[in-house]
Amino acid sequence: MSADNPDVILRTYGVSKLFGKFRALNDISASFPRGAITSIIGPNGAGKSTYFNLLSGSLAPSGGRVEFEGRDVTNVPQHQFAHMGVAKSFQITNVFPQLSTRENVRVALQALVSRYDIWRPRAKLPGLAERADALLNQVGLWHCRDRIAKTLAHGEQRALEIGMALASNPRLLLLDEPTAGMSPEETRAMMDLIVKLAKERTVILVEHKMKLVMGISDRVLVLHQGELLADGTPAEVRQDQQVKRVYLGQRH
Amino acid sequence: MAVNEMSQSLAEAPPSSAGWFEFARRHRAGLASLFVLVFPLVMPFTALAANILIYGLYALGFNLVFGFLGLLSFGHAALFGTGAYLCGIAIVHFGLPWYAAIVIGVVAGAIMAAAIGALAIRTRGIYFAMVTMALAQCVYYLFYQAEGWTGGENGLRGINVNRIEIFGIKLDFIDPLTRYYVIAAFVILALFALSRILASPFGAVIQAVRENEARARASGYNVTLTRFITFVLSGAFCGLAGALAALHLSIVPIEMLYYETSGMAVMMSLLGGMGTFFGPFVGAAVFLLLENLVSLWTVHWQLIVGAVFVACVLFFPAGIWGTILKRLDR
């Protein structure tokens, strides 16, 4: 049982995922160390996003088990993950487009304090406004707090999404291709932000661009065609013959 | 898209907007109530004004699900009709006082919404519209068949409330203006309740679910339960509208359960402005005024109403009230 091991925050036991007859993931067992940045990499179609969705509870595995802090979370509904201390950002930008930047963060914060109160004015919920402003500062969006979210630049929307994920002050932050579609400057800023956030929590990120994550990751998992190909430190993974063949050889 | 306007009435206003607009937003329920109070004075007949109030409230309740939650229900006639029938049955068959009958109508609307919602709430988009419509047809059939209780196709007759007493004051409920103001009192209560719900934490959750279901879920909101609760709240408002209609008309016609009645709520909300606080009221007023005035000189009034509706959707996609709000907010 992993329950005894506090150094492991998240663990999968032989998880598989079938879409119809297509086997997107096959029997993946891995554990994610607490307090580290672990990157899941692999070429297109490797099953990264599927694996990510199993980890974040958006998909239920066809077989196997997911454990968070020793608790079986395989069939826990998605909306409860935020309350357990797990937050995620999406691969495709996913904010509340018609609401202001500040209201986006405020709604995310409110999820932990008040979800079904239909009577008290929400403006009077104590502390929410201050915490929303602090979060906006943390992710560098203070200057556009009053703008409608859909009018933000792409990089700003991604930062907003991270801000919303941080609202629950998660112990585990799951990021699905956080730099997808970003300019080089935006990418650099995002990487800096991730490193900063990882000082206080565990980060698991899915990334397509291998080079990007090698420098900041403590551990790297390589997926290929739904199989776990390699699992180790960036240096180990770089030396792995199989990884070189299927991944590095063809792209970089 | 009308979606743009929804957020203006809902989301925090940009700080640049004029102070009086902010004031109006904050006191929307009070201002709407003022309007309700002077409304019969500018209307051709008081009975029509009362009708507009009732249908306005019905559309308001519908709009909670349609405009604010973002689900198109085609079965709201069942909630409106259930409120009306149960209010009527309480008076005709059980001889309950009128105020108790109203409470029963509200509760019945909510219970019916819970029953329909429990079955329909997991579906989206066109499927939600279809399922709610099908279930509403079942409700229609149920009331149609239960002739002993509901009068079947003749409607439920004999809801005769002539004199009512409020805190010792005796009122003549047959006098149209008195009747209007009794109904208006309940509508004003509902306006304040709705405004309060929209300004509550749950009001923010409703709009979050409409805006982005996946994000709302990832933030820790139970999307299905949020939808269900909103649907039940909507049922309570529509049940109240139905109960008031029963008292106003002294009869519950079976037509109240027709799917046309469901469609009316959609039209009124779109005409006035979906997702705005007061839009459905405006929509109900325009719809019923057109119906009443145009039908005076032609039996083809539906043609005119239809043309106005099409013109509105084409040229004012935010609805009449939504467009006005948008202009003012500039």
HADDOCK unambig.tbl for C-alpha pairs under 7 A between the chains (distance, minus, plus):
assign (segid A and resid 78 and name CA) (segid B and resid 217 and name CA) 6.45 0.50 0.50
assign (segid A and resid 78 and name CA) (segid B and resid 218 and name CA) 6.49 0.50 0.50
assign (segid A and resid 79 and name CA) (segid B and resid 217 and name CA) 4.74 0.50 0.50
assign (segid A and resid 79 and name CA) (segid B and resid 218 and name CA) 5.63 0.50 0.50
assign (segid A and resid 79 and name CA) (segid B and resid 219 and name CA) 6.83 0.50 0.50
assign (segid A and resid 79 and name CA) (segid B and resid 220 and name CA) 4.22 0.50 0.50
assign (segid A and resid 79 and name CA) (segid B and resid 221 and name CA) 5.47 0.50 0.50
assign (segid A and resid 79 and name CA) (segid B and resid 222 and name CA) 5.67 0.50 0.50
assign (segid A and resid 80 and name CA) (segid B and resid 220 and name CA) 5.79 0.50 0.50
assign (segid A and resid 81 and name CA) (segid B and resid 220 and name CA) 6.83 0.50 0.50
assign (segid A and resid 82 and name CA) (segid B and resid 218 and name CA) 6.60 0.50 0.50
assign (segid A and resid 82 and name CA) (segid B and resid 219 and name CA) 5.99 0.50 0.50
assign (segid A and resid 82 and name CA) (segid B and resid 220 and name CA) 4.93 0.50 0.50
assign (segid A and resid 83 and name CA) (segid B and resid 220 and name CA) 6.41 0.50 0.50
assign (segid A and resid 88 and name CA) (segid B and resid 218 and name CA) 6.92 0.50 0.50
assign (segid A and resid 94 and name CA) (segid B and resid 215 and name CA) 6.18 0.50 0.50
assign (segid A and resid 95 and name CA) (segid B and resid 212 and name CA) 6.96 0.50 0.50
assign (segid A and resid 95 and name CA) (segid B and resid 215 and name CA) 6.47 0.50 0.50
assign (segid A and resid 96 and name CA) (segid B and resid 208 and name CA) 6.58 0.50 0.50
assign (segid A and resid 96 and name CA) (segid B and resid 211 and name CA) 5.26 0.50 0.50
assign (segid A and resid 96 and name CA) (segid B and resid 212 and name CA) 5.66 0.50 0.50
assign (segid A and resid 97 and name CA) (segid B and resid 211 and name CA) 6.67 0.50 0.50
assign (segid A and resid 98 and name CA) (segid B and resid 7 and name CA) 5.86 0.50 0.50
assign (segid A and resid 99 and name CA) (segid B and resid 7 and name CA) 6.65 0.50 0.50
assign (segid A and resid 99 and name CA) (segid B and resid 11 and name CA) 5.77 0.50 0.50
assign (segid A and resid 107 and name CA) (segid B and resid 204 and name CA) 6.74 0.50 0.50
assign (segid A and resid 108 and name CA) (segid B and resid 219 and name CA) 5.47 0.50 0.50
assign (segid A and resid 111 and name CA) (segid B and resid 219 and name CA) 6.35 0.50 0.50
assign (segid A and resid 111 and name CA) (segid B and resid 220 and name CA) 5.70 0.50 0.50
assign (segid A and resid 111 and name CA) (segid B and resid 221 and name CA) 6.16 0.50 0.50
assign (segid A and resid 114 and name CA) (segid B and resid 201 and name CA) 6.27 0.50 0.50
assign (segid A and resid 115 and name CA) (segid B and resid 201 and name CA) 6.51 0.50 0.50
assign (segid A and resid 115 and name CA) (segid B and resid 202 and name CA) 5.82 0.50 0.50
assign (segid A and resid 115 and name CA) (segid B and resid 205 and name CA) 6.87 0.50 0.50
assign (segid A and resid 115 and name CA) (segid B and resid 221 and name CA) 6.91 0.50 0.50
assign (segid A and resid 116 and name CA) (segid B and resid 202 and name CA) 5.19 0.50 0.50
assign (segid A and resid 117 and name CA) (segid B and resid 200 and name CA) 6.62 0.50 0.50
assign (segid A and resid 117 and name CA) (segid B and resid 201 and name CA) 5.79 0.50 0.50
assign (segid A and resid 117 and name CA) (segid B and resid 202 and name CA) 5.40 0.50 0.50
assign (segid A and resid 118 and name CA) (segid B and resid 197 and name CA) 4.99 0.50 0.50
assign (segid A and resid 118 and name CA) (segid B and resid 200 and name CA) 5.21 0.50 0.50
assign (segid A and resid 118 and name CA) (segid B and resid 201 and name CA) 6.43 0.50 0.50
assign (segid A and resid 118 and name CA) (segid B and resid 202 and name CA) 5.12 0.50 0.50
assign (segid A and resid 118 and name CA) (segid B and resid 203 and name CA) 6.89 0.50 0.50
assign (segid A and resid 119 and name CA) (segid B and resid 196 and name CA) 6.09 0.50 0.50
assign (segid A and resid 119 and name CA) (segid B and resid 197 and name CA) 5.82 0.50 0.50
assign (segid A and resid 119 and name CA) (segid B and resid 200 and name CA) 5.56 0.50 0.50
assign (segid A and resid 120 and name CA) (segid B and resid 200 and name CA) 5.45 0.50 0.50
assign (segid A and resid 121 and name CA) (segid B and resid 199 and name CA) 5.51 0.50 0.50
assign (segid A and resid 121 and name CA) (segid B and resid 200 and name CA) 4.53 0.50 0.50
assign (segid A and resid 121 and name CA) (segid B and resid 201 and name CA) 6.80 0.50 0.50
assign (segid A and resid 122 and name CA) (segid B and resid 199 and name CA) 6.17 0.50 0.50
assign (segid A and resid 122 and name CA) (segid B and resid 200 and name CA) 4.67 0.50 0.50
assign (segid A and resid 122 and name CA) (segid B and resid 201 and name CA) 4.61 0.50 0.50
assign (segid A and resid 146 and name CA) (segid B and resid 14 and name CA) 6.25 0.50 0.50
